Amino acid sequence: MSQEAKAGPSPANIRIGANIRSRRKDLRISQETLGQALNVSFQQVQKYENGTNRVSGESLNIIAKLLHCTILDLVRGCHDAEAEAEGAEAQAAEAPIILRTWIDSARAVEHRRPRLLDKLAALPTEALSKLEGIADVILNATQPEAA
């Protein structure tokens, strides 16, 4: 029996599931529609969203495209969730193993971005938050204004 089966869903899986659920609901996409895109049942989507089942890197890529966001948007906060669960002994600058696994999977799918993903994976959570703010400023500056 796996450690997750004994201990329940990992904090990272729960956080990723919550991020998927939140984004899906914001876009008013049903679990069934998301499941069809992934070739899984809506029950499987529920398990992803509850953190019961881990989402593969390939599935994260499909979900990100359907939800018009990045994989990093979906895994955002995983490190914080792991650190909270581990308490004071958690090292804030070290990415959890599960996040590294997803980033490795994302590398296989996103062929043009491996160097960027390596660098992002090495950043502490505070730096990622600042980088997100910078990306928002750049995106807002490059988006054509609505008429």
Number of C-alpha atoms within 10 A of each C-alpha: 5 7 9 12 11 8 8 12 17 20 20 25 25 21 23 27 25 18 19 23 21 14 19 20 13 10 12 10 14 14 19 17 16 19 17 13 14 18 12 13 15 17 12 18 25 17 17 21 24 19 21 19 20 21 20 14 19 17 17 23 21 18 23 18 12 17 19 13 13 16 20 22 15 23 21 19 19 24 25 18 19 23 21 14 14 12 10 9 9 15 14 16 15 14 19 19 12 16 19 15 13 19 22 17 17 22 19 13 16 14 9 10 12 16 11 10 17 14 9 16 20 14 15 15 20 11 13 17 14 11 14 14 12 12 12 12 11 11 11 11 10 9 8 8 7 4 3
